[in-house]
Every structure is written in structure tokens, then in C-alpha cells.
Amino acid sequence: MGWTAADIPDQYGRTFVVTGANSGLGLETTRELARKGATVIMACRSVERGEEAADDVRDDLSRLEGDLRVEQCDLASLDSIREFTTRLGDERLDVLVNNAGVMAVPRTETEDGFETQFGVDHLGHFALTGLLLDNLHLDDEADSRIVTVSSAVHESGDIDFDDLHHEESYDRWEAYGQAKLANVLFAYELERRLLTADLNAKSIAVHPGYAATQLQIRGPEQSGDRLRKLASRIANTLVAQSAERGALPLLYAGTAPDAEGGAYYGPGGLANMRGTPERQASSDRSYDREMARRLWDVSRELTGVTYDLPRPAAERVSS
């Protein structure tokens, strides 16, 4: 049958930060964690929508075992990310779920001048993770985890270091593939650095397969492409698995005792688009250590966020 939400261990006493927690995969991840007793800090761009989502979870669960707290955090703004981490202070965290993202939208720029998909999906989470490392208490026995959500689209992605922000030319799917490849490269490089520092923490990459969320709808909406919007709605209805099922790899990576650091988990069913979580191989490019190190250095320069972690040792994160 495979691993399901029923297999999540009790999460009493554990605190999670979930970005993009007000809808889609983030909301379903929040729901199941709360069901199992976790404290979930819902990091959302809109506090209003976050509170509506939190109320939805409370109404859905006859007995709320965990605690929900909504905090404003806009991954398109380094200032907003810093303000969020400042509000958390030295609050203890156990798991960070880097879930928020945008997909195949028309070219725009973040507050800091980054191409939006690369800025939100990768750079925002790079900055957030670095600023929360101390909160995760990586040097004790608490089983801290950083879960970064990618996509199967990363397999077609490449990192264009000469035009990271697609200023010379822009294809929305190429930009999305770059951002999602960056997610996997980041997760693997972070795991290597944690291992080198001999820290008791795991960095794990996941993908949801094809899950029915609003992510597929927003791109066509923003570009005014009514035909593609209709096609996405039909595919969500006929082909996609539910957001609840799509959230399973996130939940597995964040809670399962046997989830492995440096791994890539996704649905194991039809074409890896649906099904229960299993460990999978990511793209060949995602194992390129030189590309990962270069991306890390560029991300540090662009965000101004440094990690107090050594460069990785010779060990390789393997497929």
C-alpha cells in the first residue's frame, strides 16, 4: 500500500515552519502535521489568507491536537524574510519546509530585482534557511530537517549563470526549470555541508508529482492565456492526484524516521506523477557538485546571507 499520512508519527513537542502554508501542498502539509500534534508556523505572503487557511484546518479537525500560528513572510522580499526571522527570535524549530513557489508566470521581478521564479522558489528559501539555521539547533540530537520542494520539471532545467534572471530572453518554463533544479542542487549541497560539519540534521529534496493545486492555474491567469488555464483545470480534474496525496513526499521527508538526508523523494506510481512516496534519482545535472557550489556562492552574494558551515568534504550525495 505504501506510506500514507496515517503513518506519520506523533509530532507533539515539535515545531515546523511551512512556507506557502495557506493553500495547496503547504495547506495539506499543515493540516496533517496539526492532526499529529505539531506546532506549525504558517509562513504566508498574506496574513489574511493564512488566517483563513488556519481556520479551515481548525474547522476540519474535530480536535486540533497541534497549534497553528500565522506569520507574514513574502519570499519575494529579502526584507520580509529578515523581518519574519527576527520575529521568531531564538524560538526553537525542528523542521523547515521550503514549499512556497510560483510556476511558469510571465516575467516579473521581486522587490530585490530577481527574476520572480528564481527569486521566490530558490533565493528566498536560500535566505530563509540560512537565517533560521540557529533556530534549528543542528548540533544536538533533535533530528532537525530542512525539506525543499522541487518538481519533476527540474529534469529539464539548467542554471544559466550568464543570465540568471533571464534579462536577455525569457521563457517561463525554462525559468521554472532553472528554479526547480536550483532547489535540488541547494538541498544536496546543504546536506553535504551539514555532513562535513558533523551536524545532526538532514536536508532532503522532494517533489509532489502532478498534484491538483492552484499553482498550475496562476501562470495562465497572470498571462491572460484562457486556453491554457482551461487545459490546466481539465488536467487537474482528470490526471492529477489530489493536493493531499501530493503532500505525502513533504510529510514523509519531514516526519518519517527512515527518511534519509541527501535523498530525493516523490510519488512512486504512474510516471512518478502520483502514488505514495519513494526515494528516486533526480536529474544528472542535480548531482553536479561544481554547479552546486557555484550556485551556492552566487546565492550568498545575491541575498547577503551567509551560512556558518564548511565547504563539503569529499563525500558525494548519491542517487
C-alpha positions in Angstrom: 0.0 0.0 0.0 2.9 2.4 0.7 3.4 5.2 3.2 0.4 7.4 3.9 -0.5 10.2 6.3 -1.7 7.6 8.7 1.9 6.5 9.2 3.1 10.0 10.4 4.5 9.5 13.9 3.1 11.7 16.7 4.6 15.2 16.4 3.8 16.5 19.9 6.5 19.0 21.0 7.9 19.5 17.5 7.7 22.8 15.7 7.5 23.2 11.9 7.8 26.2 9.7 5.9 25.7 6.4 6.2 28.4 3.7 3.2 28.9 1.4 1.0 27.2 4.1 -2.2 28.9 3.1 -3.0 26.7 0.0 -2.2 23.6 -2.0 0.6 21.4 -0.7 1.5 23.7 2.1 -2.0 23.7 3.5 -2.4 19.9 3.3 1.1 19.5 4.9 0.0 21.9 7.7 -3.3 20.0 8.2 -1.7 16.6 8.7 1.1 18.0 10.9 -1.5 19.6 13.1 -3.5 16.4 13.2 -0.5 14.7 14.6 0.1 17.3 17.3 2.8 19.6 15.8 3.1 23.3 16.3 3.0 24.7 12.7 4.1 28.3 12.0 2.4 29.1 8.7 4.7 31.4 6.8 2.4 33.2 4.3 2.7 36.2 2.0 -0.8 37.2 3.0 -1.7 37.0 6.7 -5.4 37.3 5.8 -5.3 34.3 3.6 -3.1 32.5 6.1 -5.7 33.0 8.9 -8.5 31.8 6.6 -6.5 28.6 5.9 -5.7 28.2 9.6 -9.5 28.4 10.3 -10.1 25.9 7.6 -7.8 23.4 9.3 -9.3 24.1 12.7 -12.8 23.6 11.3 -11.7 20.4 9.6 -10.2 18.7 12.6 -12.7 17.8 15.2 -10.0 18.1 17.8 -6.9 20.2 17.0 -4.0 18.3 18.5 -1.4 20.8 17.4 -1.1 24.6 17.4 -1.3 26.9 14.4 0.3 30.3 14.1 0.2 32.5 11.0 3.2 34.8 10.3 3.8 37.1 7.3 6.7 36.1 5.1 7.0 37.1 1.5 9.6 35.1 -0.3 9.8 37.8 -2.9 11.3 40.2 -0.4 14.5 39.8 1.5 13.3 42.5 4.0 10.2 40.5 4.7 12.2 37.3 5.2 14.5 39.0 7.6 11.6 40.6 9.5 10.0 37.1 9.8 13.1 35.5 11.2 13.6 38.5 13.6 10.1 38.0 14.9 10.9 34.3 15.6 13.9 35.4 17.6 15.5 32.3 19.2 12.4 30.2 19.0 13.2 26.5 18.7 12.4 24.9 15.4 12.6 21.3 14.4 11.7 21.2 10.7 11.7 23.8 7.9 9.5 23.0 4.9 10.6 25.2 1.9 7.3 24.9 0.0 6.2 28.2 -1.3 6.6 28.9 -5.0 5.4 30.2 -8.3 5.3 28.4 -11.6 5.5 29.4 -15.3 4.4 33.0 -14.7 5.1 36.0 -17.0 8.4 37.6 -16.4 8.4 40.0 -13.4 11.0 40.9 -10.7 11.0 40.6 -7.0 11.4 43.5 -4.7 15.1 42.9 -4.8 15.3 42.8 -8.6 15.5 39.0 -9.0 13.5 37.2 -11.7 10.5 36.1 -9.8 10.6 32.3 -10.2 14.3 32.1 -9.3 13.9 34.8 -6.6 10.9 33.2 -4.8 11.4 29.5 -5.4 15.2 29.4 -4.8 16.8 32.6 -3.5 14.0 33.3 -1.0 14.3 29.9 0.5 18.1 30.0 0.5 18.0 33.2 2.5 15.3 31.9 4.9 17.1 28.6 5.6 20.4 30.4 6.3 18.7 32.8 8.7 17.0 30.0 10.6 19.9 27.6 11.0 20.5 28.6 14.6 16.8 28.1 15.4 17.1 24.5 14.1 19.7 23.6 16.7 21.7 21.5 14.3 24.3 20.5 16.9 22.1 18.4 19.2 20.1 15.2 18.9 16.8 16.7 17.9 16.6 15.3 14.4 16.3 18.7 12.7 15.3 18.7 9.0 15.2 21.1 6.0 12.8 19.9 3.3 12.9 21.7 0.0 10.2 21.2 -2.5 11.2 20.9 -6.2 9.4 19.5 -9.2 9.9 16.8 -11.9 10.3 19.8 -14.2 13.8 20.2 -12.7 14.9 17.3 -15.0 14.7 19.7 -18.0 16.3 22.6 -16.1 19.8 24.1 -16.3 21.4 27.0 -14.5 22.3 29.9 -16.8 24.9 31.7 -14.8 25.4 34.2 -17.6 21.7 35.3 -17.4 20.3 34.0 -14.1 17.4 36.5 -14.2 16.6 35.9 -17.8 17.0 39.5 -18.8 18.2 38.7 -22.3 15.4 36.4 -23.2 12.6 34.8 -21.1 10.8 31.5 -21.4 8.6 30.9 -18.4 9.1 27.1 -18.4 12.9 27.4 -18.8 12.9 29.8 -15.9 10.8 27.4 -13.8 13.1 24.5 -14.7 16.1 26.5 -13.6 14.4 27.4 -10.3 13.4 23.8 -9.6 16.9 22.5 -10.4 18.3 25.1 -8.1 16.1 23.6 -5.3 17.6 20.2 -5.7 21.2 21.5 -6.1 20.7 23.6 -2.9 19.2 20.7 -0.9 22.1 18.4 -1.9 24.8 21.0 -1.2 23.3 21.8 2.1 23.3 18.1 3.1 27.0 17.9 2.1 27.8 20.9 4.3 25.9 19.5 7.2 27.7 16.2 6.9 31.1 18.0 6.7 30.2 19.9 9.9 29.1 16.6 11.6 25.8 18.1 12.4 22.7 16.0 13.3 20.4 17.4 10.7 19.0 16.3 7.3 18.5 18.3 4.1 16.0 16.5 1.8 14.6 17.3 -1.6 11.1 16.3 -2.6 8.6 16.6 -5.5 4.8 16.2 -5.4 4.3 14.6 -8.8 1.3 16.1 -10.6 -0.9 17.4 -7.8 -4.0 19.4 -8.3 -3.3 22.9 -6.9 -3.7 26.5 -7.9 -0.1 26.6 -8.9 -1.0 25.3 -12.4 -3.7 27.9 -12.8 -1.9 31.1 -11.7 0.5 31.3 -14.6 -2.2 31.2 -17.3 -4.3 33.6 -15.2 -1.5 36.2 -15.0 -0.7 36.0 -18.7 -4.3 36.0 -19.8 -4.0 32.7 -21.5 -7.5 31.4 -21.2 -7.0 28.3 -23.3 -4.0 27.1 -21.1 -6.0 27.9 -18.0 -8.8 25.7 -19.2 -6.4 22.9 -20.1 -4.8 23.1 -16.7 -8.2 22.9 -15.0 -9.1 19.8 -17.1 -5.8 18.2 -16.4 -6.1 18.9 -12.6 -9.5 17.1 -12.7 -8.7 14.2 -15.0 -5.0 13.4 -14.5 -3.6 15.0 -11.3 -3.7 13.4 -7.9 -5.1 15.4 -5.0 -3.1 18.0 -3.1 -3.5 15.7 -0.1 -1.7 13.0 -1.9 0.8 15.4 -3.4 1.8 16.5 0.1 2.8 13.0 1.1 6.5 13.3 0.0 6.8 16.5 2.0 5.3 14.8 5.1 7.4 11.7 4.6 10.6 13.8 4.4 9.6 15.9 7.4 8.5 13.2 9.8 9.4 9.6 8.8 12.1 8.1 10.9 13.7 6.4 8.0 13.8 9.4 5.6 17.4 10.0 4.6 19.3 13.2 4.3 20.5 14.0 0.8 17.7 12.0 -0.8 15.0 13.0 -3.3 11.5 11.7 -2.7 8.5 11.7 -4.9 5.4 9.6 -5.8 6.3 6.1 -7.0 3.3 5.5 -9.2 2.5 6.2 -12.8 5.4 8.1 -14.4 6.3 9.4 -10.9 3.2 11.6 -11.2 1.1 10.0 -8.5 1.3 7.5 -5.7 3.0 7.1 -2.3 6.5 8.4 -1.6 9.6 6.6 -2.6 13.3 7.5 -2.9 14.1 8.4 -6.6 17.0 9.6 -8.7 17.0 13.2 -9.7 18.5 14.6 -12.9 22.1 14.1 -13.8 22.7 17.9 -13.5 21.4 17.9 -9.9 24.5 15.8 -8.9 26.9 18.3 -10.4 28.9 19.3 -7.4 30.7 22.2 -9.1 27.4 23.6 -10.3 26.0 23.3 -6.8 29.0 25.1 -5.3 28.8 27.9 -7.9 25.1 28.3 -7.3 25.7 28.4 -3.5 28.3 31.2 -3.9 26.1 33.2 -6.3 23.1 32.8 -4.0 25.1 34.0 -1.0 26.3 37.1 -2.9 22.8 37.9 -4.2 21.0 37.5 -0.8 23.7 38.6 1.5 23.0 35.6 3.7 26.0 33.5 4.8 25.9 30.0 6.4 28.3 29.2 9.2 29.0 25.8 7.5 32.2 24.5 6.0 32.6 23.6 2.3 31.7 20.0 1.8 34.1 17.1 2.2 34.8 14.5 -0.5 31.6 12.5 0.2 29.1 12.7 -2.6 25.3 12.8 -2.2 24.3 9.8 -4.4 21.2 8.9 -6.2 
